[in-house]
Amino acid sequence: MRDFSQDHYWLSINTATVRKQWPLDRIIDECARRGIRAISPWRDQVAAVGIDPVAKQLKAHGMGLSGYCRGGFFPAADAPGRQAALDDNRRAIDEAKMLNAPCLVLVVGALPGALAGKPQYKDMARARSEVHDGIAASLEYARAVGMPLAIEPLHPMQAAERACVNTLEHALDLCDELDPECTRMLGVALDIYHVWWDPKLEQQIARAGAGPQGHQSSRLLAYHVCDWLAPTRDLLNDRGMMGDGVVELKKIRGWVEQAGYQGFSEAEIFSELDWWQRPGEEVLDTCIARHKSSV
């Protein structure tokens, strides 16, 4: 396993971590000032600054991306809604390509309307079918432009509103079905917050590294770190800083690296009650320190 204790060479910052403190252009400058080599920005943050200025700023700092957030949300109540989702995912793929992202992260969606408290249907099997078809259609375009897609399984608490793919096993089943040759165009984004609890986690991480039918090509395209607080005060926006919770972060990273992943550990912390209330400088400096001591 790689030694992170001496530097933060493999630390990336998901820009949601300091989204309440700064706009994206300031986040990029502050990361560059600290020698952080990569970020994973969100589409709304990019749109607020402009994709061309963001691309130029990244290039000027010699900074890369560890992912781009996010595509997905495929299910809809009707055919026009599903087509609108596909069109939006095509735009997201194009944006990821313009920013030289290694992958577009997919939060696949679930019951349409549930996020606003008004689900338009309750059929989870239908939602999962629409997710399958949406990924398949988006993958066709993603292959054409060379942008890998990374399915992010979300914790079951978010199965109704945000993602009906809730285990790494389910995400890998989709990958094996839609990309049986394991071409590295479809894989997974493994977010500790969503998967740490899974009794099959070690087994499925090993499966992701082996690929289907013995293909030695890892499905692990992105790795997100934070911690799970006990108790958790808000299930969406009370993520812990690495080392402050109950997750065995180093053990899991060992499994991930044994499965062939050698990329960034991307700090992604939604924290309405704590870290979003602190100065952005403190948040980034703490991410660096905890990357060395706890990740």
C-alpha positions, 0 to 999 in steps of 0.5 A: 500500500502506498505511503501517504504519510510524507506528502499529499501527492495523491490528494484530490479535493472534491469541490463540494468540500468548500463550496459554501466558502468559495466559488470554483475559481477561488477553490482552484487557486487555494488548492494550487497554493497548497500543492494539491494536484487535482480537483473534482468539480461540480457542473453548477460550479463550473457553469457559474465561472464558465467552462473555458475560464475554468479550463484555462485556470486549471491548465495555468496551474498544471492541475488535473481532475480526479473526476467530474460531478455529475451525470445520471438521474436517468428515470423520468415519468415519461419518454420526453423526460427520459430523453431530456435526461439523456440530452443532459448527460450528453452535455455532461460528457462533453463538459468532462471531455473539455476539462480532461476529466478521467471520468464522469461520475454518475449518480443514477437517479431513482423515483422521479420527483421524489427529491422534491417530495412528490414521486411520480411513481413508486415502481423501483423495478421500473426506475432500475430498468430506466437507469440501465437503459439510460447508462447504456444509451449514454455509454454509446456516446461516451465511447464515441468521444472517449469519456469513461463513465463511473457509476457511484452506488449510493447508501440505501438511505438515498435509494428513493431520491438520488440513486437506486443503485445502492451497493458496489455489487449492483454497480458492478453487475451493471458494468459487467452487463453493459461493458462485458469486455471491460474496456475501462469505459464503464466502471465505478466511483467508490465513495466511502460514505456510501459503501463502508457498511457493506458486508460484501465490500472487500469481496466486491472491491476484489471483483472490481479489480479482477474484472469480468471473466478474468479480465485484468482491467480494474473497474475502479475509476474514482475513490472518494473519502470522508468519514461516517460520524456516529451519531450522524445528525443529517444523513446528507450533509453531516459527513465527517472529516477523515479520522473523525468517524468510524470507518476503517479508511486505511484498511479499505484503501488497502483493499482498493489498492490491492485491486489495482487502483493507484489514483487519487483519494478524493476528499468529498465532505458535505458538512452543513453543521461543521466544515462548511461553517469553517474558513476554507483555508482551515478545511483544505489544510485539515484535508491535507493533514488527514490525508497523511494521517488517516486515509 
